[in-house]
C-alpha cells in the first residue's frame, strides 16, 4: 500500500505539482529581474536628467563668462569701465561671487571686486589645449560649495586673455534638493569622492566638513571603473540597504547618484512577487486537494481489494469487497467476489475429499492393524473353549491375549496422542546409555531382517532434559522404519554427537530413500510410505522431540539411504542417584 501510495503521490507531483512549482519559480525569478531592472532603469533616467541639468547649469555660466569676454574685447573701454560692466554682471547673475579679466601673463585687467582681484589665472599645465577650465570644488568661508570657471576670450588662442568667475553652487543645491525618488529616495552630486550636494538633510554635514564621502561603495566603483553610469545595492553605515544609480555630468568630473532604500525601490516588485507566490500556493493547494480527493477515491478501492485479498489468504473465506464506481476497479472487485465464492466451494469440496481420504486411510489402517490381533484373540477364544482344561494352553492363551491387547492399545494410543500433547516428564537422560539400550532391544528385528545394526557413540557422557520412555519410543520408531526401508545385507546406524551447547542423535540407513516430493510431508499425520500402518509414527515422534525442546530433520537420497537427525540442548544437570554417588 505504501508503495502504490508513494507512486501515486510521485505521479501527481510529477504531472501537476512539479511543473507548477517550476513555472512558479521561473515566473518569480523573471518577475524579480524584470521589476528590479525596471526600477533601476527609472532611477537611472532620473540620475541622467539631473546630470544634464547640472551640465546645463555649468554650460550656462560658461556662456555668460564667454559673452562677458566678447563684450569687453569689442568695446575696448578703459579698465575702470570694464570693472563697472563686470560689477553689473555680478548684480544681474547672483550665482557669480566675482568676475575678473586677466592678461595672458596673469595680470588683472578688471574685476568686479572692490580693490584687488582675489581670483587667479589657472596654471598653464591645467589649461593646456583648453578654452574652458573648471577648478575643483572647494568650500568657501560660509561653508558653501564654490568653484571657479575660466574662459579664454579668444578661443583656440594660447595668447588670449582670460575671464575668470567664482560661482556659488547654491542653485545646484536647490536643484538637487528638489529631486525626490519615491518618499525616501534622494539625489547627490560627488566630485572626486567629495560631496557637492545632497538631497537628504541628514547627510548635508558631509558637504560642510569637506571630507570624502564615507563608505559609499557606488562612488568607489564608479571612480575606479571610470564608467558613465552604473548601479549597485549597498548598505549605509546605519545598516540601511540602498539602491544606487550613478550618471556622469557631461564635460565635468562630477557624478550624480540617485539613492533609494531597496525596501521602497523594490516594494512593488516584492508585492507582485508575494501575490504571484500566493497565487501559486493557492493553485498548488487546490491541485493537492483535488488530487487527494480523486486519489483517495481511487486508492481506497485498491486498498479494499488488498485487505480482502489478505483476508482470503489468511483463511477468512467469508470476506468480500464492496467497490463502487463503473470502471475497471469495480469490475475487478466483482471478479474478486466471484473468485472468493468459487474458492469457498472448491475448499469445501477439497475438505470433503480430504475427510473421505483420511477416513479411508484410518479405516484401512485400523482394519489392517487391528484385524490381525483381533483375529488372533478370536482364534484363541475358540481354542480355549475346546482346551479349557489344558493348563499349559491357558498360559499360552493368556500371553497371546495380553500381547495382542498391547498391540490394540498401542494403535489406540497413537490415535489419541496425535490429537493432544503427550504428557512427558523431564529429567536428565544420558544419551549414550538410552541409545545403546534401544539398539540392543532392536537387535532381534535387525537379525531377522538380515540387516547390520550398529552404534557410533560419543566418547564422553552427554545429558539432555527428556523423558526416557518417550525418547525410547522415538528411537525405536526411527530404527524400525530404517530396518523396514533397508534391504537385507544393508546397514542401519545410530550415532551420537555432542559439543558444549548441543547434543545430536543421528539414525541413518542404506535403504531405498524417500523421494524428494514426499520428503517434506513425512512428519504429517496419516502420511506413510509403507503398505501397512496409520502413518502416525513420525508425526508422534516429531511432537515428542518438539515438546522436549529439540528439533528433528530428515535428509534422504533415493537409492542411497535416509538420515533422521535429532538435536537437543545439552544440560549440566545429572540424575539424583548419579549426583549422590
GUMARVO-715876 format. One record per residue (C-alpha): residue number from 1; residue in one letter; x, y, z. Coordinates in pm, whole numbers, padded with zeros to 5 digits. Layout:
N
REC NUM A X Y Z
...
***
This chain:
581
REC 1 X 00000 00000 00000
REC 2 X 00277 00236 00085
REC 3 X 00446 00171 -00246
REC 4 X 00136 00243 -00454
REC 5 X 00059 00550 -00243
REC 6 X 00414 00676 -00287
REC 7 X 00400 00613 -00659
REC 8 X 00064 00785 -00690
REC 9 X 00188 01088 -00497
REC 10 X 00501 01092 -00713
REC 11 X 00280 01075 -01023
REC 12 X 00068 01369 -00908
REC 13 X 00380 01563 -00811
REC 14 X 00546 01491 -01144
REC 15 X 00241 01553 -01359
REC 16 X 00091 01857 -01187
REC 17 X 00274 01991 -00884
REC 18 X 00625 01971 -01030
REC 19 X 00555 02175 -01346
REC 20 X 00356 02425 -01144
REC 21 X 00641 02472 -00899
REC 22 X 00892 02505 -01183
REC 23 X 00667 02755 -01360
REC 24 X 00624 02948 -01036
REC 25 X 00998 02955 -00967
REC 26 X 01076 03072 -01320
REC 27 X 00796 03331 -01308
REC 28 X 00908 03466 -00972
REC 29 X 01268 03487 -01092
REC 30 X 01169 03667 -01415
REC 31 X 00933 03894 -01226
REC 32 X 01205 03984 -00979
REC 33 X 01459 04051 -01251
REC 34 X 01213 04243 -01466
REC 35 X 01077 04466 -01191
REC 36 X 01421 04535 -01048
REC 37 X 01555 04618 -01394
REC 38 X 01256 04850 -01446
REC 39 X 01316 05028 -01114
REC 40 X 01689 05062 -01186
REC 41 X 01619 05196 -01533
REC 42 X 01372 05453 -01393
REC 43 X 01619 05573 -01131
REC 44 X 01891 05582 -01395
REC 45 X 01680 05814 -01608
REC 46 X 01634 06042 -01308
REC 47 X 02010 06048 -01249
REC 48 X 02074 06125 -01616
REC 49 X 01823 06410 -01613
REC 50 X 01983 06559 -01303
REC 51 X 02326 06524 -01462
REC 52 X 02200 06702 -01775
REC 53 X 02050 06984 -01565
REC 54 X 02376 07032 -01378
REC 55 X 02569 07024 -01703
REC 56 X 02336 07286 -01848
REC 57 X 02379 07492 -01531
REC 58 X 02757 07493 -01574
REC 59 X 02731 07545 -01950
REC 60 X 02503 07845 -01887
REC 61 X 02758 08005 -01654
REC 62 X 03037 07931 -01902
REC 63 X 02843 08102 -02181
REC 64 X 02789 08410 -01959
REC 65 X 03162 08435 -01895
REC 66 X 03233 08393 -02267
REC 67 X 02983 08666 -02354
REC 68 X 03148 08897 -02096
REC 69 X 03483 08843 -02260
REC 70 X 03346 08907 -02605
REC 71 X 03172 09226 -02490
REC 72 X 03484 09363 -02321
REC 73 X 03703 09281 -02622
REC 74 X 03461 09454 -02857
REC 75 X 03421 09775 -02658
REC 76 X 03789 09844 -02587
REC 77 X 03687 10051 -02281
REC 78 X 03903 10172 -02006
REC 79 X 03975 09930 -01720
REC 80 X 03750 10118 -01476
REC 81 X 03460 10095 -01722
REC 82 X 03531 09725 -01770
REC 83 X 03521 09678 -01394
REC 84 X 03189 09858 -01390
REC 85 X 03048 09622 -01651
REC 86 X 03175 09321 -01452
REC 87 X 03001 09451 -01140
REC 88 X 02678 09485 -01335
REC 89 X 02703 09122 -01444
REC 90 X 02760 09013 -01086
REC 91 X 02449 09205 -00983
REC 92 X 02244 09054 -01268
REC 93 X 02359 08696 -01203
REC 94 X 02362 08626 -00824
REC 95 X 02546 08294 -00865
REC 96 X 02865 08488 -00955
REC 97 X 03065 08593 -00649
REC 98 X 03342 08760 -00852
REC 99 X 03431 08807 -01217
REC 100 X 03779 08921 -01321
REC 101 X 03967 08968 -01651
REC 102 X 04335 08873 -01675
REC 103 X 04610 08909 -01928
REC 104 X 04786 08600 -02055
REC 105 X 05068 08675 -01809
REC 106 X 04821 08666 -01526
REC 107 X 04800 09038 -01459
REC 108 X 04444 09153 -01374
REC 109 X 04286 09394 -01618
REC 110 X 03950 09443 -01449
REC 111 X 03750 09290 -01164
REC 112 X 03404 09317 -01014
REC 113 X 03554 09305 -00670
REC 114 X 03630 09634 -00500
REC 115 X 04005 09663 -00481
REC 116 X 04236 09382 -00589
REC 117 X 04105 09074 -00764
REC 118 X 04104 08762 -00549
REC 119 X 04086 08516 -00835
REC 120 X 04385 08388 -01031
REC 121 X 04453 08263 -01379
REC 122 X 04472 07882 -01389
REC 123 X 04809 07713 -01414
REC 124 X 04935 07658 -01771
REC 125 X 04960 07282 -01730
REC 126 X 04596 07272 -01614
REC 127 X 04466 07457 -01920
REC 128 X 04697 07324 -02189
REC 129 X 04489 07292 -02506
REC 130 X 04171 07402 -02325
REC 131 X 03949 07709 -02372
REC 132 X 03744 07642 -02057
REC 133 X 03878 07540 -01720
REC 134 X 03662 07440 -01424
REC 135 X 03854 07428 -01098
REC 136 X 03799 07155 -00839
REC 137 X 03521 07210 -00589
REC 138 X 03606 07398 -00271
REC 139 X 03417 07522 00032
REC 140 X 03414 07895 00095
REC 141 X 03420 08077 00424
REC 142 X 03045 08027 00462
REC 143 X 03094 07651 00420
REC 144 X 02915 07658 00088
REC 145 X 03039 07474 -00222
REC 146 X 03212 07704 -00471
REC 147 X 03400 07654 -00794
REC 148 X 03593 07870 -01038
REC 149 X 03539 07880 -01416
REC 150 X 03799 08033 -01651
REC 151 X 03719 08105 -02019
REC 152 X 03957 08230 -02291
REC 153 X 03837 08548 -02450
REC 154 X 03968 08429 -02787
REC 155 X 03908 08054 -02832
REC 156 X 04198 07846 -02960
REC 157 X 04440 08132 -02887
REC 158 X 04705 08045 -02630
REC 159 X 04794 08420 -02600
REC 160 X 04437 08526 -02533
REC 161 X 04329 08686 -02207
REC 162 X 04107 08504 -01953
REC 163 X 03771 08579 -01797
REC 164 X 03757 08410 -01457
REC 165 X 03443 08384 -01247
REC 166 X 03380 08247 -00899
REC 167 X 03045 08070 -00889
REC 168 X 02845 07978 -00580
REC 169 X 02667 07643 -00620
REC 170 X 02364 07726 -00404
REC 171 X 02136 07690 -00705
REC 172 X 02289 07349 -00762
REC 173 X 02186 07262 -00410
REC 174 X 01830 07372 -00474
REC 175 X 01820 07164 -00789
REC 176 X 01941 06856 -00604
REC 177 X 01709 06922 -00309
REC 178 X 01410 06921 -00539
REC 179 X 01489 06569 -00662
REC 180 X 01279 06301 -00489
REC 181 X 01252 05934 -00582
REC 182 X 00956 05791 -00404
REC 183 X 00934 05908 -00042
REC 184 X 01281 05813 00077
REC 185 X 01496 05846 -00235
REC 186 X 01739 06137 -00279
REC 187 X 01995 06264 -00528
REC 188 X 02354 06364 -00452
REC 189 X 02644 06506 -00652
REC 190 X 03001 06391 -00596
REC 191 X 03326 06535 -00732
REC 192 X 03641 06329 -00679
REC 193 X 03473 06145 -00388
REC 194 X 03381 06476 -00223
REC 195 X 03015 06553 -00172
REC 196 X 02895 06865 -00356
REC 197 X 02521 06843 -00293
REC 198 X 02285 06603 -00119
REC 199 X 01906 06597 -00111
REC 200 X 01898 06424 00229
REC 201 X 01924 06691 00504
REC 202 X 02073 06438 00746
REC 203 X 02376 06392 00519
REC 204 X 02448 06752 00423
REC 205 X 02703 06766 00707
REC 206 X 02946 06581 00482
REC 207 X 02945 06886 00250
REC 208 X 03036 07125 00527
REC 209 X 03321 06911 00657
REC 210 X 03480 06895 00314
REC 211 X 03574 06530 00368
REC 212 X 03536 06246 00124
REC 213 X 03203 06068 00123
REC 214 X 03250 05784 00374
REC 215 X 03177 05420 00297
REC 216 X 02999 05471 -00033
REC 217 X 03055 05162 -00247
REC 218 X 02898 05309 -00560
REC 219 X 03128 05613 -00554
REC 220 X 03428 05385 -00525
REC 221 X 03303 05165 -00805
REC 222 X 03222 05448 -01047
REC 223 X 03552 05628 -00971
REC 224 X 03756 05308 -01012
REC 225 X 03591 05182 -01330
REC 226 X 03552 05528 -01476
REC 227 X 03219 05446 -01636
REC 228 X 02948 05683 -01737
REC 229 X 02679 05518 -01532
REC 230 X 02634 05225 -01305
REC 231 X 02404 05075 -01039
REC 232 X 02465 04886 -00719
REC 233 X 02300 04780 -00396
REC 234 X 02495 04855 -00081
REC 235 X 02447 04938 00285
REC 236 X 02489 05271 00458
REC 237 X 02674 05294 00783
REC 238 X 02337 05273 00965
REC 239 X 02267 04934 00803
REC 240 X 02003 05052 00556
REC 241 X 02024 04867 00226
REC 242 X 02022 05115 -00062
REC 243 X 01985 05102 -00438
REC 244 X 02221 05350 -00601
REC 245 X 02230 05456 -00966
REC 246 X 02509 05685 -01097
REC 247 X 02541 05908 -01401
REC 248 X 02833 06131 -01513
REC 249 X 02783 06506 -01561
REC 250 X 02885 06592 -01919
REC 251 X 03232 06757 -01951
REC 252 X 03279 06751 -01571
REC 253 X 03443 06512 -01332
REC 254 X 03121 06507 -01134
REC 255 X 02890 06214 -01065
REC 256 X 02518 06229 -00990
REC 257 X 02393 05945 -00771
REC 258 X 02029 05867 -00702
REC 259 X 01983 05667 -00382
REC 260 X 01670 05487 -00267
REC 261 X 01618 05222 00004
REC 262 X 01565 04884 -00155
REC 263 X 01265 04828 00072
REC 264 X 01093 05115 -00109
REC 265 X 01250 05076 -00451
REC 266 X 01152 04712 -00482
REC 267 X 00830 04737 -00280
REC 268 X 00607 04691 -00584
REC 269 X 00824 04405 -00705
REC 270 X 00802 04243 -00363
REC 271 X 00425 04284 -00358
REC 272 X 00391 04137 -00706
REC 273 X 00621 03853 -00609
REC 274 X 00418 03782 -00296
REC 275 X 00097 03795 -00497
REC 276 X 00241 03554 -00752
REC 277 X 00365 03324 -00477
REC 278 X 00024 03337 -00312
REC 279 X -00144 03253 -00644
REC 280 X 00098 02965 -00698
REC 281 X 00045 02841 -00343
REC 282 X -00333 02854 -00385
REC 283 X -00302 02669 -00715
REC 284 X -00076 02409 -00555
REC 285 X -00314 02370 -00262
REC 286 X -00608 02334 -00496
REC 287 X -00419 02077 -00704
REC 288 X -00321 01880 -00394
REC 289 X -00675 01888 -00251
REC 290 X -00836 01784 -00579
REC 291 X -00566 01520 -00631
REC 292 X -00612 01396 -00276
REC 293 X -00988 01356 -00308
REC 294 X -00958 01198 -00650
REC 295 X -00667 00979 -00546
REC 296 X -00846 00878 -00225
REC 297 X -01146 00755 -00419
REC 298 X -00907 00567 -00646
REC 299 X -00663 00423 -00392
REC 300 X -00925 00343 -00125
REC 301 X -01084 00089 -00354
REC 302 X -00744 -00065 -00426
REC 303 X -00678 -00086 -00051
REC 304 X -01016 -00253 -00005
REC 305 X -00918 -00514 -00263
REC 306 X -00582 -00560 -00090
REC 307 X -00745 -00610 00252
REC 308 X -00991 -00858 00110
REC 309 X -00712 -01048 -00068
REC 310 X -00511 -01064 00253
REC 311 X -00817 -01185 00444
REC 312 X -00870 -01464 00192
REC 313 X -00502 -01556 00220
REC 314 X -00539 -01573 00600
REC 315 X -00829 -01813 00566
REC 316 X -01122 -01578 00624
REC 317 X -01315 -01708 00329
REC 318 X -01629 -01510 00415
REC 319 X -01453 -01179 00340
REC 320 X -01593 -00985 00046
REC 321 X -01517 -00644 -00105
REC 322 X -01758 -00364 -00192
REC 323 X -01616 -00145 -00470
REC 324 X -01824 00136 -00615
REC 325 X -01791 00304 -00948
REC 326 X -01825 00190 -01305
REC 327 X -01465 00144 -01404
REC 328 X -01216 -00141 -01427
REC 329 X -01159 -00145 -01049
REC 330 X -01529 -00210 -00992
REC 331 X -01512 -00494 -01242
REC 332 X -01207 -00627 -01060
REC 333 X -01396 -00616 -00729
REC 334 X -01687 -00810 -00882
REC 335 X -01447 -01066 -01027
REC 336 X -01275 -01095 -00687
REC 337 X -01603 -01166 -00507
REC 338 X -01690 -01430 -00767
REC 339 X -01347 -01584 -00724
REC 340 X -01389 -01589 -00343
REC 341 X -01727 -01761 -00374
REC 342 X -01577 -02018 -00606
REC 343 X -01283 -02070 -00369
REC 344 X -01526 -02142 -00084
REC 345 X -01698 -02403 -00298
REC 346 X -01368 -02559 -00402
REC 347 X -01238 -02554 -00044
REC 348 X -01545 -02731 00079
REC 349 X -01507 -02992 -00194
REC 350 X -01141 -03040 -00102
REC 351 X -01229 -03074 00265
REC 352 X -01487 -03337 00185
REC 353 X -01239 -03524 -00030
REC 354 X -00966 -03493 00234
REC 355 X -01202 -03616 00506
REC 356 X -01307 -03907 00291
REC 357 X -00948 -03989 00205
REC 358 X -00840 -03955 00569
REC 359 X -01124 -04165 00694
REC 360 X -01042 -04419 00426
REC 361 X -00677 -04428 00532
REC 362 X -00771 -04452 00900
REC 363 X -01025 -04722 00831
REC 364 X -00781 -04919 00616
REC 365 X -00505 -04877 00872
REC 366 X -00729 -04976 01160
REC 367 X -00861 -05276 00971
REC 368 X -00505 -05377 00884
REC 369 X -00354 -05312 01228
REC 370 X -00643 -05443 01435
REC 371 X -00761 -05734 01221
REC 372 X -00458 -05947 01297
REC 373 X -00461 -05910 01680
REC 374 X -00841 -05938 01689
REC 375 X -00826 -06248 01472
REC 376 X -00560 -06398 01699
REC 377 X -00772 -06322 02005
REC 378 X -01080 -06472 01834
REC 379 X -00893 -06786 01736
REC 380 X -00753 -06817 02088
REC 381 X -01103 -06780 02232
REC 382 X -01234 -07059 02010
REC 383 X -00945 -07284 02114
REC 384 X -00985 -07209 02485
REC 385 X -01340 -07337 02465
REC 386 X -01209 -07672 02347
REC 387 X -00892 -07683 02554
REC 388 X -01014 -07514 02868
REC 389 X -00888 -07798 03083
REC 390 X -00535 -07777 02934
REC 391 X -00342 -07573 03191
REC 392 X -00047 -07522 02955
REC 393 X -00273 -07374 02684
REC 394 X -00432 -07148 02941
REC 395 X -00093 -06985 02993
REC 396 X -00046 -06961 02614
REC 397 X -00394 -06811 02580
REC 398 X -00318 -06555 02848
REC 399 X 00011 -06446 02686
REC 400 X -00149 -06429 02340
REC 401 X -00440 -06215 02457
REC 402 X -00215 -05983 02658
REC 403 X 00026 -05945 02364
REC 404 X -00248 -05868 02115
REC 405 X -00420 -05633 02359
REC 406 X -00093 -05439 02389
REC 407 X -00090 -05405 02009
REC 408 X -00450 -05284 02008
REC 409 X -00379 -05042 02292
REC 410 X -00075 -04905 02108
REC 411 X -00286 -04835 01798
REC 412 X -00550 -04660 02007
REC 413 X -00283 -04460 02196
REC 414 X -00137 -04343 01867
REC 415 X -00477 -04213 01763
REC 416 X -00526 -04038 02097
REC 417 X -00175 -03889 02114
REC 418 X -00191 -03739 01766
REC 419 X -00492 -03529 01876
REC 420 X -00343 -03392 02202
REC 421 X 00002 -03332 02351
REC 422 X 00168 -03635 02502
REC 423 X 00227 -03593 02880
REC 424 X 00602 -03607 02935
REC 425 X 00826 -03597 03239
REC 426 X 01162 -03418 03225
REC 427 X 01472 -03547 03392
REC 428 X 01839 -03578 03290
REC 429 X 01892 -03857 03036
REC 430 X 02235 -03982 02926
REC 431 X 02202 -04029 02552
REC 432 X 02468 -04297 02502
REC 433 X 02303 -04529 02755
REC 434 X 01950 -04462 02627
REC 435 X 02055 -04518 02265
REC 436 X 02253 -04832 02349
REC 437 X 01957 -04989 02535
REC 438 X 01720 -04914 02249
REC 439 X 01962 -05055 01989
REC 440 X 02007 -05370 02197
REC 441 X 01629 -05421 02215
REC 442 X 01604 -05379 01836
REC 443 X 01882 -05630 01754
REC 444 X 01640 -05927 01706
REC 445 X 01442 -05726 01447
REC 446 X 01763 -05642 01260
REC 447 X 01886 -06003 01267
REC 448 X 01550 -06128 01143
REC 449 X 01564 -05878 00854
REC 450 X 01925 -05969 00775
REC 451 X 02048 -05615 00845
REC 452 X 02354 -05494 01035
REC 453 X 02262 -05261 01324
REC 454 X 02550 -05072 01487
REC 455 X 02614 -04770 01707
REC 456 X 02867 -04483 01689
REC 457 X 02862 -04324 02035
REC 458 X 03039 -04012 02151
REC 459 X 03324 -04077 02396
REC 460 X 03208 -03853 02680
REC 461 X 02875 -03876 02863
REC 462 X 02622 -03620 02739
REC 463 X 02291 -03539 02912
REC 464 X 01969 -03381 02790
REC 465 X 01643 -03295 02966
REC 466 X 01394 -03556 02844
REC 467 X 01153 -03840 02906
REC 468 X 01342 -04172 02887
REC 469 X 01041 -04376 02774
REC 470 X 00919 -04121 02521
REC 471 X 01270 -04087 02375
REC 472 X 01298 -04463 02360
REC 473 X 00978 -04473 02161
REC 474 X 01123 -04217 01917
REC 475 X 01447 -04415 01882
REC 476 X 01259 -04744 01829
REC 477 X 01027 -04587 01574
REC 478 X 01317 -04441 01374
REC 479 X 01524 -04761 01392
REC 480 X 01227 -04977 01298
REC 481 X 01146 -04752 00999
REC 482 X 01512 -04773 00891
REC 483 X 01511 -05155 00918
REC 484 X 01188 -05179 00717
REC 485 X 01326 -04945 00446
REC 486 X 01661 -05132 00412
REC 487 X 01711 -05441 00201
REC 488 X 01881 -05749 00353
REC 489 X 02253 -05702 00381
REC 490 X 02218 -05328 00436
REC 491 X 02328 -05115 00728
REC 492 X 02135 -04920 00992
REC 493 X 02337 -04700 01227
REC 494 X 02274 -04481 01530
REC 495 X 02534 -04214 01609
REC 496 X 02559 -03960 01891
REC 497 X 02748 -03628 01884
REC 498 X 02790 -03354 02141
REC 499 X 02950 -03014 02189
REC 500 X 02935 -02753 02462
REC 501 X 02577 -02643 02383
REC 502 X 02400 -02913 02178
REC 503 X 02354 -03290 02159
REC 504 X 02270 -03466 01831
REC 505 X 02147 -03820 01757
REC 506 X 02150 -03949 01401
REC 507 X 01965 -04259 01273
REC 508 X 02082 -04344 00921
REC 509 X 02038 -04636 00682
REC 510 X 02143 -04754 00338
REC 511 X 01786 -04821 00229
REC 512 X 01578 -04715 -00065
REC 513 X 01542 -04349 00044
REC 514 X 01245 -04117 00025
REC 515 X 01151 -03932 -00295
REC 516 X 01212 -03558 -00279
REC 517 X 00848 -03473 -00349
REC 518 X 00739 -03668 -00039
REC 519 X 01022 -03571 00191
REC 520 X 00857 -03254 00323
REC 521 X 00539 -03443 00428
REC 522 X 00689 -03735 00619
REC 523 X 00611 -03574 00958
REC 524 X 00245 -03506 00876
REC 525 X -00041 -03710 01024
REC 526 X -00154 -04021 00836
REC 527 X 00134 -03996 00587
REC 528 X 00328 -04318 00530
REC 529 X 00543 -04474 00262
REC 530 X 00469 -04827 00388
REC 531 X 00191 -05060 00290
REC 532 X 00068 -05100 00650
REC 533 X 00012 -04872 00945
REC 534 X -00166 -04542 01004
REC 535 X 00135 -04320 00927
REC 536 X 00141 -04171 01279
REC 537 X 00484 -04284 01393
REC 538 X 00692 -03994 01258
REC 539 X 00419 -03740 01342
REC 540 X 00417 -03857 01707
REC 541 X 00798 -03865 01715
REC 542 X 00812 -03505 01592
REC 543 X 00569 -03394 01864
REC 544 X 00773 -03567 02134
REC 545 X 01100 -03412 02015
REC 546 X 00950 -03061 01997
REC 547 X 00787 -03097 02341
REC 548 X 01135 -03168 02480
REC 549 X 01276 -02851 02319
REC 550 X 01451 -03028 02032
REC 551 X 01431 -03044 01655
REC 552 X 01402 -03332 01413
REC 553 X 01509 -03313 01050
REC 554 X 01540 -03558 00763
REC 555 X 01770 -03585 00464
REC 556 X 01734 -03857 00203
REC 557 X 01852 -03957 -00141
REC 558 X 01668 -04221 -00341
REC 559 X 01873 -04538 -00373
REC 560 X 02135 -04432 -00114
REC 561 X 01951 -04402 00214
REC 562 X 01793 -04172 00468
REC 563 X 01918 -03990 00777
REC 564 X 01700 -03861 01062
REC 565 X 01874 -03613 01294
REC 566 X 01759 -03519 01646
REC 567 X 01902 -03202 01800
REC 568 X 01859 -03120 02173
REC 569 X 02005 -02855 02403
REC 570 X 02270 -03001 02634
REC 571 X 02214 -02982 03009
REC 572 X 02456 -02977 03303
REC 573 X 02203 -03143 03534
REC 574 X 02259 -03506 03642
REC 575 X 02028 -03782 03771
REC 576 X 01983 -03775 04151
REC 577 X 02141 -04115 04211
REC 578 X 02440 -04025 03991
REC 579 X 02482 -03690 04163
REC 580 X 02471 -03857 04508
REC 581 X 02728 -04117 04404
***
